[in-house]
Amino acid sequence: MTNRNVWRLAKRPVGDIADGDLVYGNEAVPALKDGQFSLRVTYLSLDPTNRIWMSDQEQYMPPVEVGAAMRGGVCGRVVESRKEGVNPGDLYAGLGEWADLIVTDGTGLSRLPEIPGVPLAASFGTLGLVGPTAYFGLLDIGQPKPGETLVVSAAAGGVGQIVGQIGRIKGCKVIGIAGGKAKCDYVVNELGFDACIDYKSQDVRAELDRLAPEGIDINFEQVGGDIMVAVLERMKLFGRIPLCGMISSYNATEASEPPGFWTMMLMRRLTVRGFIVTDFAPRFAESGAAMLGWMMEGRLKTRQDIRPGLENAATAVKDLYTGGNFGKLLVEVTPP
Ligand SMILES: NC(=O)c1ccc[n+]([C@@H]2O[C@H](COP(=O)([O-])OP(=O)(O)OC[C@H]3O[C@@H](n4cnc5c(N)ncnc54)[C@H](OP(=O)(O)O)[C@@H]3O)[C@@H](O)[C@H]2O)c1
């Protein structure tokens, strides 16, 4: 009998995630049934949506049940297989659990390509879920055209860093918004954004007016709250808003909806579309091929923030809601 370490949801958080909301334990793994395989997890992806899954608010997939293993993005290698076409050593990525060993029938998982010269953390941290989020959100919904002005919030994070670089590849003027000088310096100096506003020390409205006096064509929205309002006020006619996330409200204890700006949307003929990356799952091969190409050409770089040890996952995830992460947040569960 094999054992595994796993985090389970003990109770639904109220406000910020608290000690005891998730519990860490060691348990026996049942023998594989026909059609199943086991995966030794290499990296666990920690994502803002983890907090949504812990709650029972309206959401886009069933909440994690109290007592169940915590759901999470994972990549890892097959240990044992009773499923045709799946072999020990194969590399898979997708939806799994906060555990070092997962037994699965493969639902929600797909093969992750092994890219020569690209570390596994970078390929998972780019081609996993954040890359397709950036790619389809910006290209399908944002519809960028050369010379347009794109604003992206949470600019130095997993999704934001990719959005800005694709925006540059498509010929846009890219303005990031991020918390702190180090993050702003990174997206401008390392990733080639045109500018970045440090919302913690600068006046966002004044900086937007200075950097985009002509107004904003695309707002890739990730945080909500007052930053979103400041950007919305400056949208141009026929502007587009891929509504990707609203992290500033994920720990709120009461549901709140920001003002709708309906008259402004009408007068400026704005397009706003909420989306979830899995909506685009049938097209992930397209985003993977494009981003892989840009990575190989050195036009798409990403930064991962890797924390060692599955036992630290419940502490690390809290950093997403305070800006304590710098780049795509991953936990190294087993050395690659
Ligand atoms: N729609 C989808 O399918 C989809 C998929 C993936 C992610 N998302 C969304 O995209 C957003 C970014 O996700 P990610 O995985 O790339 O995470 P991330 O950007 O790597 O990490 C979250 C970042 O959000 C910023 N933040 C947190 N609280 C904030 C607040 N109150 N005000 C302003 N900024 C705040 C922090 O950056 P600073 O230090 O810069 O403040 C933090 O580092 C989230 O809203 C997430 O839910 C949506």
PDBQT file of the ligand as one rigid body, heavy atoms in Angstrom, charges set to zero:
ROOT
HETATM    1  N1  LIG A 401     -10.414  34.015 -16.116  1.00  0.00    +0.000 N 
HETATM    2  C1  LIG A 401      -9.535  33.033 -15.996  1.00  0.00    +0.000 C 
HETATM    3  O1  LIG A 401      -9.665  31.951 -16.574  1.00  0.00    +0.000 OA
HETATM    4  C2  LIG A 401      -8.316  33.260 -15.164  1.00  0.00    +0.000 A 
HETATM    5  C3  LIG A 401      -7.228  32.377 -15.205  1.00  0.00    +0.000 A 
HETATM    6  C4  LIG A 401      -6.107  32.667 -14.436  1.00  0.00    +0.000 A 
HETATM    7  C5  LIG A 401      -6.090  33.810 -13.627  1.00  0.00    +0.000 A 
HETATM    8  N2  LIG A 401      -7.180  34.613 -13.614  1.00  0.00    +0.000 N 
HETATM    9  C6  LIG A 401      -7.206  35.842 -12.811  1.00  0.00    +0.000 C 
HETATM   10  O2  LIG A 401      -6.144  36.671 -13.227  1.00  0.00    +0.000 OA
HETATM   11  C7  LIG A 401      -5.659  37.416 -12.122  1.00  0.00    +0.000 C 
HETATM   12  C8  LIG A 401      -4.158  37.163 -11.974  1.00  0.00    +0.000 C 
HETATM   13  O3  LIG A 401      -3.956  35.778 -11.720  1.00  0.00    +0.000 OA
HETATM   14  P1  LIG A 401      -2.472  35.168 -11.671  1.00  0.00    +0.000 P 
HETATM   15  O4  LIG A 401      -2.621  33.702 -11.545  1.00  0.00    +0.000 OA
HETATM   16  O5  LIG A 401      -1.674  35.698 -12.773  1.00  0.00    +0.000 OA
HETATM   17  O6  LIG A 401      -1.953  35.726 -10.275  1.00  0.00    +0.000 OA
HETATM   18  P2  LIG A 401      -0.727  36.699 -10.023  1.00  0.00    +0.000 P 
HETATM   19  O7  LIG A 401      -0.968  37.933 -10.825  1.00  0.00    +0.000 OA
HETATM   20  O8  LIG A 401       0.530  35.953 -10.208  1.00  0.00    +0.000 OA
HETATM   21  O9  LIG A 401      -0.883  37.011  -8.464  1.00  0.00    +0.000 OA
HETATM   22  C9  LIG A 401      -1.902  37.823  -8.002  1.00  0.00    +0.000 C 
HETATM   23  C10 LIG A 401      -1.440  39.307  -7.960  1.00  0.00    +0.000 C 
HETATM   24  O10 LIG A 401      -2.574  40.130  -7.836  1.00  0.00    +0.000 OA
HETATM   25  C11 LIG A 401      -2.181  41.352  -7.282  1.00  0.00    +0.000 C 
HETATM   26  N3  LIG A 401      -3.137  41.756  -6.230  1.00  0.00    +0.000 N 
HETATM   27  C12 LIG A 401      -3.557  41.025  -5.195  1.00  0.00    +0.000 A 
HETATM   28  N4  LIG A 401      -4.437  41.727  -4.447  1.00  0.00    +0.000 NA
HETATM   29  C13 LIG A 401      -4.569  42.932  -5.065  1.00  0.00    +0.000 A 
HETATM   30  C14 LIG A 401      -5.334  44.108  -4.799  1.00  0.00    +0.000 A 
HETATM   31  N5  LIG A 401      -6.155  44.174  -3.727  1.00  0.00    +0.000 N 
HETATM   32  N6  LIG A 401      -5.214  45.157  -5.644  1.00  0.00    +0.000 NA
HETATM   33  C15 LIG A 401      -4.391  45.116  -6.711  1.00  0.00    +0.000 A 
HETATM   34  N7  LIG A 401      -3.632  44.022  -7.024  1.00  0.00    +0.000 NA
HETATM   35  C16 LIG A 401      -3.730  42.962  -6.200  1.00  0.00    +0.000 A 
HETATM   36  C17 LIG A 401      -0.789  41.140  -6.643  1.00  0.00    +0.000 C 
HETATM   37  O11 LIG A 401       0.159  41.806  -7.475  1.00  0.00    +0.000 OA
HETATM   38  P3  LIG A 401       0.727  43.261  -7.077  1.00  0.00    +0.000 P 
HETATM   39  O12 LIG A 401       1.899  43.018  -6.180  1.00  0.00    +0.000 OA
HETATM   40  O13 LIG A 401       1.061  43.853  -8.382  1.00  0.00    +0.000 OA
HETATM   41  O14 LIG A 401      -0.384  43.953  -6.348  1.00  0.00    +0.000 OA
HETATM   42  C18 LIG A 401      -0.589  39.633  -6.755  1.00  0.00    +0.000 C 
HETATM   43  O15 LIG A 401       0.760  39.286  -6.928  1.00  0.00    +0.000 OA
HETATM   44  C19 LIG A 401      -6.512  37.003 -10.933  1.00  0.00    +0.000 C 
HETATM   45  O16 LIG A 401      -7.584  37.903 -10.809  1.00  0.00    +0.000 OA
HETATM   46  C20 LIG A 401      -7.018  35.644 -11.335  1.00  0.00    +0.000 C 
HETATM   47  O17 LIG A 401      -8.206  35.285 -10.672  1.00  0.00    +0.000 OA
HETATM   48  C21 LIG A 401      -8.290  34.369 -14.348  1.00  0.00    +0.000 A 
ENDROOT
TORSDOF 0
